[in-house]
Amino acid sequence: MAVVEPGDHVIAEWPTYASLYEIPRTLGAEVEYWELREGLRLLGEALAEFDR
């Protein structure tokens, strides 16, 4: 089971089911949206946009 706490950083696919980003937001996490775009990109390259 995953645990999300206030202040955590969550990356959620967009568009997706609302509960996948609303539940972490409600629990106090900072939610960033990963907008799905046309074209093939490796997961690591796509997530690098959110590197902190």
Contacts in CASP RR format, 6 or more apart in sequence:
PFRMAT RR
TARGET T0000
AUTHOR 0000-0000-0000
METHOD contacts of the structure
MODEL  1
MAVVEPGDHVIAEWPTYASLYEIPRTLGAEVEYWELREGLRLLGEALAEF
DR
4 10 0 8 1.000
4 23 0 8 1.000
4 24 0 8 1.000
4 27 0 8 1.000
4 28 0 8 1.000
4 29 0 8 1.000
5 27 0 8 1.000
5 28 0 8 1.000
5 29 0 8 1.000
6 27 0 8 1.000
6 28 0 8 1.000
6 29 0 8 1.000
7 28 0 8 1.000
7 29 0 8 1.000
7 30 0 8 1.000
8 24 0 8 1.000
8 28 0 8 1.000
8 29 0 8 1.000
8 30 0 8 1.000
9 29 0 8 1.000
9 30 0 8 1.000
9 32 0 8 1.000
9 50 0 8 1.000
9 52 0 8 1.000
10 21 0 8 1.000
10 24 0 8 1.000
10 25 0 8 1.000
10 29 0 8 1.000
10 30 0 8 1.000
10 31 0 8 1.000
10 32 0 8 1.000
11 31 0 8 1.000
11 32 0 8 1.000
11 33 0 8 1.000
11 34 0 8 1.000
11 47 0 8 1.000
11 50 0 8 1.000
12 20 0 8 1.000
12 21 0 8 1.000
12 24 0 8 1.000
12 31 0 8 1.000
12 32 0 8 1.000
12 33 0 8 1.000
12 34 0 8 1.000
13 20 0 8 1.000
13 33 0 8 1.000
13 34 0 8 1.000
13 36 0 8 1.000
14 21 0 8 1.000
14 33 0 8 1.000
14 34 0 8 1.000
14 35 0 8 1.000
14 36 0 8 1.000
15 36 0 8 1.000
21 31 0 8 1.000
21 33 0 8 1.000
24 31 0 8 1.000
25 31 0 8 1.000
32 50 0 8 1.000
34 46 0 8 1.000
34 47 0 8 1.000
34 49 0 8 1.000
34 50 0 8 1.000
END
